[in-house]
Amino acid sequence: MPRISVIGQILPELKKRKRVAAYARVSMETEMLLHSLSAQVSHYNGLIQKNPDWEFAGIYADEGISGRDTSHRDDFNRLLADCDAGKIDMVLVKSVSRFARDTVDTLTVTRHLKELGIDVYFERENIHSISDEGELLLTLLASFAQEESRSISENVKWSIRKRFEQGIPNGHKAPYGYEWDGEMYRVIPEQGEVIKEIFAKYLSGTSAYGIAKELSKRGITGQKGVPMDDSTIKFILTNPSYTGSMLLQKNFISEGHTRKRNKGELPMYMVEGMFEPLIPQADFEKAQLIREQRADAAANKNPTLTAFSGLVKCGECGRSVSRRTTKYGKKWNCNTRERKGKDVCGLRPVYETELEQAAAAALELAAFDGVAVRREVEQIVINADRIEFRMKSGKAREVMRAYQRGRSAFSQKITCGCCGRKLECDYWKMGPKGQKEKYKVWVCRGCSFRRLLDDEFRKAAAEVLGREDYEPRFVKEIAGVTAYGDRFEFHFTDGEVAEWQRK
């Protein structure tokens, strides 16, 4: 008997299209170059869309950004992230110099993408990075692009320094009190009076901090519209521009492309008659003498350096964190928070004992060792929820912050749902007579809202945040909590609200 087999329907296999993206960049924000960027984006958009074998995966473009460094190019880094996520098969670039002007960066990125199976096609040079000869050609061309960039940079620096020698400033940014009218620097009358007042008060004995505090009360702000602090006042007091002179080449760009204060590495040039003087030269010199005398009088002749001196930075505002002595022990405070208040920087102080414990944990030591900290740690960054240790080896380790022994993570964040007042921490004795125990509670001083047990609130916070280390996460993620008789409302910093039902 014949055997019959059924052959199913054979569907034609569709060829998978290659997901293609393009990267474009211009390094200066001029109208002509931004038009060039627009033209690049339009060109690649049409090129990808017209190819039936390609699927459009996006255009990534950076405006007015140098190619010497990849860290600050947002779209470039977004492109690499999408490549790592498997969203792209091929990248189109106009030329090697548009991709990066640093040889190491070019080869590092293209090698990484090659490992992922992603091809980078450089249109002008007609090079595919994934090909066998691609890396050799890229090495040569990237080196040429880097040398060209360095040569242009040196030519620009040379021309600026030649102008300095002739007494010509690099740009016309005016200090506080003046404005550039297209021909010369002219005094802004209201600001000029503020400058005269600052010098007069300083010469009469008022401190820079006292002057800043008084000006702030009167609503007087600096160039950027923010209140002046003592550092701004000190900068004004040391600026020779107010005597009519201008100091050129106070700063310079280093080989590592960072701006540095000129401390004798390059010549400086004092040009007289650049400004209409607001302060007599004699008063300016007297102010410098007073500053030196006050600095000598306030200097600590026998400074005691700790294991953390000069290492600690604020993760919220980036400023230094300094050591302070309080009745509760040594702690490290953000300088911005101290000078400008918690509305400007909300970082809570970290006690030195906690910092020592975190350092021991980060270095995997049984006990704190200050010598090991100085030997291995490059920088310590304090955040609301964690302490980051950046090692000299290039590695980084994080330790969650500990809010304990009276250092509550909940302070000033619990609001009474009845009257809207902040709950305050207190202690309350509970239990039968003769067996009373002391419990930590949160109380409202504005109404009859019943005491809130700290243990109950901790349970709620742990369940809402879902982790054992809920205290540092609470500081970072919770904007505030409203306490009602039957529930707590947790308001997150991203706008979400979570409820916890009280029993």
C-alpha positions in Angstrom: 0.0 0.0 0.0 1.5 3.4 -1.0 2.5 5.7 1.9 1.4 9.3 1.8 3.3 12.1 3.5 1.9 15.6 3.9 4.3 18.4 3.0 3.4 21.6 4.8 3.4 25.0 3.4 6.9 26.4 3.0 7.1 30.1 3.8 9.9 32.0 2.2 12.5 33.0 4.7 12.7 36.8 5.0 16.2 38.3 5.1 16.8 40.1 8.3 17.5 43.7 7.8 20.6 45.3 9.3 19.8 47.9 12.0 21.9 51.0 11.0 22.5 54.2 13.0 24.5 57.3 12.2 26.7 59.6 14.4 27.3 63.3 13.6 29.2 66.0 15.5 30.3 69.6 15.1 32.7 71.2 17.5 31.6 74.8 17.5 28.1 76.4 17.9 28.2 78.7 14.9 25.3 79.1 12.5 27.4 77.7 9.6 28.5 74.6 11.6 25.1 73.9 13.0 23.8 74.0 9.4 26.6 71.4 8.6 25.3 69.2 11.4 21.7 69.5 10.1 23.0 68.6 6.7 24.8 65.5 8.1 21.7 64.4 9.9 19.5 64.9 6.8 22.1 63.0 4.6 22.2 59.9 6.9 18.5 59.9 7.4 17.9 59.7 3.7 20.8 57.2 3.1 19.5 54.7 5.6 15.9 55.0 4.7 16.6 54.4 1.0 18.5 51.1 1.5 16.0 48.2 1.5 18.5 46.0 3.4 18.8 48.5 6.3 16.5 49.3 9.1 16.7 52.8 10.6 18.1 52.7 14.1 18.4 56.4 14.8 20.6 59.5 14.3 22.9 60.5 17.2 24.3 64.1 17.1 26.4 66.3 19.4 26.4 70.0 18.9 29.2 72.4 19.7 31.3 69.7 21.5 35.0 68.9 21.0 36.1 65.5 19.9 39.1 65.4 22.1 37.2 63.7 24.9 34.2 61.3 24.8 33.0 61.7 28.4 31.0 64.8 27.8 29.4 63.8 24.5 25.9 62.8 25.5 24.7 61.4 22.2 27.9 59.6 21.6 27.6 57.8 25.0 23.9 57.2 24.3 24.9 55.5 21.0 27.4 53.3 22.8 24.8 52.3 25.4 22.3 51.4 22.6 25.0 49.3 21.0 25.7 47.5 24.3 21.9 46.9 24.6 21.9 45.1 21.2 19.8 47.7 19.4 22.3 48.5 16.6 24.2 46.4 14.0 26.1 49.1 12.1 27.1 52.8 12.7 27.8 55.3 9.9 30.2 58.2 10.5 31.3 61.0 8.2 35.0 60.7 9.0 37.5 59.5 11.7 37.9 63.0 13.0 34.1 63.3 13.5 34.2 60.1 15.6 37.0 61.1 17.9 40.3 63.1 17.7 42.1 60.8 20.2 43.7 57.7 18.9 43.2 55.7 22.1 39.5 56.6 22.2 38.9 55.7 18.5 40.6 52.3 18.8 39.1 51.5 22.2 35.5 52.2 21.0 35.8 50.5 17.6 37.4 47.4 19.2 34.7 47.1 21.8 32.0 47.4 19.1 33.9 44.9 16.9 33.7 42.4 19.8 29.9 43.0 19.8 29.8 42.3 16.0 29.0 46.0 15.3 30.6 47.6 12.2 31.6 51.3 12.2 31.8 52.6 8.6 33.8 55.8 8.0 32.4 57.3 4.9 35.2 59.7 3.8 38.0 57.2 4.4 35.9 54.2 3.1 36.9 52.1 6.1 34.9 49.3 7.8 36.2 48.8 11.3 35.1 45.2 11.3 37.3 44.3 8.4 40.8 42.8 8.8 42.7 45.9 7.5 40.3 48.3 9.2 42.2 48.6 12.5 45.6 49.4 10.9 44.1 52.1 8.7 42.1 53.5 11.7 45.3 53.7 13.8 47.1 55.7 11.2 44.2 58.0 10.4 43.2 58.5 14.1 46.9 59.5 14.8 46.8 62.0 12.0 43.5 63.5 13.4 44.9 63.7 16.9 48.0 65.4 15.7 46.0 67.8 13.6 43.8 68.6 16.7 47.0 69.2 18.8 48.5 71.4 16.1 45.3 73.5 15.9 45.2 73.8 19.7 48.9 74.9 19.9 48.3 77.5 17.2 45.2 78.9 19.0 47.2 79.0 22.3 50.1 80.8 20.6 47.8 83.5 19.1 46.1 84.1 22.5 49.5 84.4 24.3 50.7 86.8 21.6 47.6 89.0 22.2 48.3 88.8 25.9 51.8 90.2 25.3 50.2 93.1 23.4 47.8 93.7 26.3 44.8 92.4 24.4 42.4 90.2 26.5 41.0 86.9 25.3 37.3 87.9 25.2 35.5 90.7 26.9 33.9 89.1 30.0 33.5 92.0 32.5 33.8 91.6 36.2 31.0 92.5 38.6 30.5 96.3 38.4 31.3 96.7 34.7 29.9 95.9 31.3 31.4 95.7 27.8 29.7 98.2 25.4 31.5 97.0 22.2 34.3 99.5 22.6 35.4 99.6 26.3 34.4 98.5 29.8 32.0 100.9 31.4 30.9 101.1 35.1 27.4 99.9 36.0 26.4 102.7 38.5 24.4 100.5 41.0 27.0 97.7 41.0 29.9 100.2 41.2 28.4 101.5 44.4 28.3 98.0 45.8 32.0 97.5 45.0 32.9 100.8 46.8 30.8 99.7 49.8 32.5 96.3 50.0 36.0 97.8 50.1 34.9 100.6 52.5 33.4 98.1 55.0 36.4 95.7 54.7 38.9 98.5 55.4 36.8 99.6 58.4 37.1 96.1 59.9 34.1 94.1 58.7 34.8 90.5 57.7 34.1 89.1 54.2 31.4 86.9 55.8 29.8 89.8 57.5 29.7 91.9 54.3 28.2 89.0 52.4 25.6 88.5 55.1 24.5 92.1 55.1 24.4 92.3 51.3 22.3 89.2 51.2 19.8 90.6 53.6 19.3 93.6 51.3 18.7 91.3 48.3 21.9 92.3 46.5 23.1 89.5 44.2 26.1 88.8 42.0 26.4 88.5 38.2 24.5 85.2 38.1 21.6 86.5 40.2 22.5 84.5 43.3 23.4 86.0 46.7 27.0 86.8 47.3 28.9 84.6 49.8 32.2 85.2 51.5 34.2 83.6 48.7 32.7 86.0 46.2 33.6 89.0 48.5 37.1 87.7 48.8 37.4 87.4 45.0 36.3 91.0 44.6 38.7 92.2 47.2 41.6 90.6 45.4 40.6 91.6 41.8 42.9 94.4 40.5 40.3 95.3 37.9 38.7 97.7 40.4 41.8 99.8 40.3 41.6 100.1 36.5 44.1 97.4 35.7 43.6 93.9 34.2 45.7 90.8 34.9 46.0 88.6 31.8 46.8 84.9 31.7 45.6 84.2 35.2 44.6 80.7 34.0 45.7 78.4 31.3 44.6 75.1 29.7 46.9 72.2 30.6 48.0 69.3 28.3 45.2 67.3 29.9 42.7 69.8 28.6 41.8 71.1 32.1 41.7 74.7 33.2 44.3 75.5 35.9 45.3 78.6 37.9 48.5 80.1 36.7 51.0 79.8 39.6 54.1 80.8 37.7 54.0 78.2 34.9 53.4 80.9 32.3 54.1 84.7 32.4 51.2 87.1 33.4 50.7 90.6 32.1 49.3 93.5 34.0 47.6 96.0 31.7 46.8 99.4 33.2 43.9 101.7 32.1 41.6 98.9 31.0 38.8 100.0 33.3 37.5 103.1 34.9 38.9 102.8 38.4 36.4 102.3 41.3 38.9 101.9 44.0 42.1 103.9 44.6 45.3 101.8 44.3 46.2 102.7 47.9 42.9 101.2 49.3 43.4 98.1 47.2 46.9 97.5 48.6 45.6 98.2 52.1 42.9 95.5 51.6 45.5 93.0 50.6 47.6 93.8 53.6 44.5 93.3 55.9 43.8 90.0 54.3 47.4 88.8 54.9 47.3 89.9 58.5 44.0 88.2 59.2 45.2 85.0 57.5 48.3 84.9 59.6 46.3 85.6 62.8 43.8 82.8 62.0 46.3 80.3 60.7 46.6 77.0 62.7 50.3 76.9 63.4 50.1 73.2 64.4 47.5 71.7 62.0 46.5 68.2 62.8 45.9 66.2 59.7 43.5 63.2 60.0 43.3 60.2 57.7 40.5 61.9 55.8 42.0 65.4 55.5 41.7 66.7 51.9 40.0 63.6 50.6 36.3 64.2 51.4 33.9 65.7 48.8 30.2 66.3 48.8 28.3 64.1 46.3 25.4 66.6 46.2 27.1 69.8 45.2 30.7 68.8 44.6 32.3 71.1 47.2 34.7 70.0 50.0 33.5 68.5 53.2 35.3 69.7 56.4 35.7 68.3 59.9 33.9 70.0 62.8 33.9 69.4 66.5 30.5 69.3 68.2 29.3 68.2 71.7 28.1 65.0 70.0 31.5 64.2 68.5 33.6 64.9 65.4 31.6 65.1 62.2 32.2 66.1 58.5 30.0 68.9 57.1 29.5 70.1 53.5 31.0 73.6 53.2 28.1 74.7 50.9 25.5 73.6 53.5 27.4 75.5 56.2 27.7 78.7 54.3 24.5 78.8 52.3 22.1 76.6 54.1 20.4 73.2 53.6 18.1 74.7 50.9 21.2 74.9 48.6 22.8 71.6 49.6 20.8 69.0 51.6 23.7 66.7 52.4 23.5 65.6 56.1 26.7 65.6 58.1 28.5 62.3 58.5 30.0 61.4 61.9 33.7 60.5 61.9 33.0 57.2 63.6 30.7 56.2 60.8 33.3 57.4 58.2 35.9 55.2 59.9 33.6 52.2 59.9 32.8 52.7 56.2 36.5 53.1 55.3 37.3 49.8 57.1 34.5 48.0 55.2 35.6 49.5 51.9 39.2 48.4 52.4 38.1 45.1 53.8 39.9 45.6 57.1 39.0 44.2 60.5 39.4 47.6 62.1 40.0 51.2 60.9 43.5 52.0 59.7 44.3 55.6 58.9 47.6 54.8 57.2 45.8 52.4 54.8 43.3 55.1 53.9 46.0 57.6 53.0 47.9 54.9 51.1 45.0 53.5 49.1 42.2 56.1 48.8 42.3 58.9 46.2 38.9 60.5 47.1 35.9 60.0 49.4 32.5 61.2 48.1 29.7 61.5 50.6 26.2 61.0 49.2 22.8 61.0 51.0 22.5 57.2 50.9 26.1 56.0 50.4 29.8 56.7 50.8 31.9 56.2 47.7 35.6 55.4 48.1 37.6 56.1 44.9 40.9 54.2 45.1 44.3 55.2 43.7 44.2 51.9 41.7 41.3 53.2 39.7 38.6 51.0 41.4 35.6 52.4 43.3 33.8 50.9 46.3 30.5 51.9 47.9 29.3 51.6 51.5 25.7 52.4 52.4 25.4 55.1 55.0 24.4 54.1 58.6 21.8 56.3 60.3 22.0 55.0 63.9 22.4 56.0 67.6 20.2 59.0 67.5 21.2 60.1 63.9 17.8 59.5 62.5 17.1 59.3 58.8 13.6 60.5 59.4 14.3 64.0 61.0 12.3 66.8 59.5 10.6 64.5 57.0 7.5 63.3 59.0 4.5 65.8 58.8 1.4 65.7 61.0 -1.6 64.9 58.8 -3.9 66.9 61.2 -2.1 70.3 61.5 0.8 70.1 59.0 3.5 70.6 61.5 6.8 68.5 61.5 6.9 65.7 64.0 9.7 65.9 66.6 11.7 63.1 68.1 11.1 62.4 71.8 11.2 59.6 74.4 8.2 58.3 76.3 8.0 55.7 79.2 5.4 53.0 78.7 4.3 50.0 80.7 2.9 49.1 84.1 4.0 51.0 87.2 7.5 50.0 88.3 8.2 48.3 84.9 8.1 51.3 82.6 10.4 51.2 79.6 11.6 54.2 77.5 10.5 54.2 73.9 11.5 56.5 71.0 8.5 58.3 69.6 7.6 61.1 67.2 5.3 63.8 68.6 3.4 66.8 67.2 3.8 70.0 69.2 1.0 71.7 67.4 -2.1 69.5 68.0 -3.3 66.4 69.9 -2.0 63.9 67.3 -1.2 60.8 69.2 2.4 59.8 69.7 3.9 57.8 66.9 6.2 54.9 67.9 9.5 54.9 66.1 9.4 51.1 65.8 6.1 51.3 63.9 7.4 53.9 61.5 10.6 51.9 60.9 8.5 48.9 60.0 6.5 50.9 57.6 9.6 52.4 56.0 11.2 49.0 55.6 8.1 47.5 54.0 7.5 50.4 51.6 11.2 50.5 50.5 11.5 46.8 50.5 15.1 46.4 51.8 17.0 46.1 55.0 19.1 49.2 54.2 15.9 51.3 54.2 17.3 54.3 56.1 19.9 55.5 53.5 17.3 54.9 50.8 14.7 56.9 52.8 17.0 59.9 52.9 17.7 59.6 49.1 14.3 58.7 47.8 11.7 60.0 50.1 10.8 63.7 50.0 8.5 63.5 53.0 5.9 61.4 54.9 2.4 62.5 56.1 1.3 60.6 59.2 -2.5 60.1 59.7 -4.3 58.1 62.4 -5.0 55.2 60.0 -2.1 55.4 57.5 1.2 56.9 56.4 1.7 58.5 53.0 5.2 58.2 51.6 5.9 60.9 49.0 8.9 59.9 46.8 11.2 62.5 45.2 10.1 61.3 41.7 6.5 62.3 42.5 5.1 58.9 43.4 3.0 58.3 46.5 2.8 55.0 48.5 0.4 54.3 51.4 1.0 52.1 54.4 -2.0 51.1 56.5 -1.5 51.4 60.3 -2.9 48.6 62.5 
